[in-house]
Amino acid sequence: MKILVLNAGSSSHKSCLYELNDRLPDRAPQPLWEAQIDWTHRENVGELQVKTAAGNTLAEEFSSNSRSQAIARMLETLWQGKTQVINSLKDIDIVGHRVVHGGQKYQQSTLISPEVKEEISRLAEFAPVHNPVNLEGIEAIEKILGNVPQIAVFDTAFHAQLPPAAFVYPGPYEWLEEGIRRYGFHGISHQYCTRRAAEILNRDPADLRLISCHLGNGCSLAAVLGGRSVDTTMGFTPLDGLMMGSRSGAIDPGIVIYLLRRSDFTAEELDNILNRNSGLKGISGVSSDMRQILAAIKDGNSRAQLALDIYVHRLRAGIGAMLASLGGLDALIFTAGVGENSAVVRAAACEVFGFMGLKLDGEKNLNSPVDDDIAAVDSAVRVLVIHTQEDWEIARECWDISRG
């Protein structure tokens, strides 16, 4: 079975092709083909990069303001040229899509139908940056591949069984009836890391209390008890919770009321401030990228130092909140771009939890760990650095549905 995975984002599209047999492998296999289109460097210019398991690569730029055309070009490299890995697009059996918001209706991965597409479109009101481009990817595949089965794998699904005390906001009860509640996000990553942590620790997921720290440009924590999310930091939208690259995370809602009363801010302007010009970027004035923040700190930039201090303070507070929801902890997981690559952030986050017997192995932490336990031998809590593999988790979901 050949499974194509499409992860459509606002500034990039990532895709890969897996070939699976009747039995799922224990570990994530290398894709036959991987591709990415990046639009961040020049307006209406896509930068395409492709590589195959055989070691063949392709890099090119093309002018395009059509996502559908760009995806079509990307998929051509599957069956044409030096990166060809299949004879034709008809060889693809199923396509899996990351969809950020599934709302209350879709609490597990779902075969895409006109009704599902309509709901994804409706939920764009809740996830305006993500759901529209997710839908564009689905419709592009329909044009290119016709009636091939497509699966929506929702980032909110892993958090679908949060207890009411965790997902209901303390506003008017009518909010809940209108669908205003905590949904949580990064669920595909948290789900993968939960499974991988159990493998690394050689433990049954049902017996584990985990805190998964997905720290990338977007950041969220999940408290996972017995393999299920019981609390998380992102909320009704991906804006809530931790300080992020360019997102504020949780702030006093009175600030928004104050700004609205004080000035003529529109909803769009406030959205732009809170989602795109806050967080590390807003405080430092340097960048939303943690690597550039750390470099600026070395150069003596006090605002960059303040940005890191706030980031760590809020990360520690979030871990403490998740700890309270679990009533104990077996392992703390760090994943995604910052979580996997920043020894400084990992060490700072763990430092204050020595009171519960958590001890880092400093040398392991500095040694670019991948899928490894970096806790000291005598630590009461294991500390894992896991390379998140959302594409593989999406492929697994497609495989499960196709077998069912």
C-alpha positions, 0 to 999 in steps of 0.5 A: 500500500502506498500512502501519500501524506500532505501537510499543508501550511500557510507558508509551506507544503510538506509531503511524503510517500510511504510504502507499507505492507500487511503489517505496520513496522515497529518504527517509522520507516524512511519515506520513499519520497519527501518534498517541501514547497516553501513560499517564505522567501519571495512573494509568489515564488515557491522553493521546491526541494525533493529527496528520495530514499535512494538518495536522489534530490531535486531543488528548483524555484517556480513562480506560482500564486496557485497552491493547486498548481504548486502541489501538482508540480510537487507531485510530478516529481513522484513519477517523473525525472530523477526523483521518480519512485512510482510509475504513475499517480494511480499507484497511490492508494490513499492520501492522508491530510493533517487538518488542524481543527476538527471541532466537536464533531470529528474526534478521530481520523475520518474518511473525507466526504463533501460533508467533512469538507463542509465542516472543515470549511466552517471550522475555518472561523476557529482556525483561520490560518490553518483550516483553509489551507488544509482544505486547499490541499484536499481539493488540490488532491481531488483535482490531481488524483480524482477519487482516491480515498482521502483521510483527514487526521485532526490535530484536535482529535487526541484531546477529544476525551479531555474531562469537562473541567479541563475543556469548559471555559468559565464564561456563560454556559451558552459559550459551551453550547455555541462550541466555545471550549478548549479543543487543544492542538498539536495532537498528532505530535503529542500522540506520536510522542506518547507512543514513542515514549512507551517504546523507549521506556519499554513500558505500557502506555496505560501505566504512564504519566507523561507531559509532552512539550511540543516546542516549535514556532507554535508551542503546547503541552499535553498531560497524558495519562494512560495514553490519553490527553487529560489536559493541554495548554492550547485552547479554543484556538492555537493562540492560547497557552505558552509563549510562542515564536510570534504568538502571545499565548495566554494573556489577561483578556482585559488587555484586549478590552482595554486596547479596544476601548483605548483605540480604534483597533479592528479584530484583524489588527488585534489578530495580527498583533497577537498571532504574528507580532508577539511572543519571542518576536514581539518581546525581542524585536529580533526574531521568532526563531529561538536560534536567533534569540540565543545568538542575540543574547550572546551579543548582549541583547537585553530584550532577547534575554528578556524574551527567553526569560519569559519563555522559560518562566511560562514553560515551567508554569505550564509544566507545573499545571500539567503536573497537577493534572496528572498527580505525578510524573513518569517522563517529561518529553521534549519535541519539535524544533526548539524542544529537540534542538535547544539544550538551553531551553531543556535545561532551564525548564528542568532546573526547577523540578529538582524538588521532585527528584528530576535530574538531567545528565548534562552531557547527554543534554548537550550531545544532540539527543534523538529519541533518547533519555537524557535524565541522570541515572538516579533521576526519579523522572525520565526526560526524553527528547523525541523527534516528532514524526507527524507524517508517520502518525498520519500514515499510521492513521490511514493504514488503520482506517484502510484496514478497518 
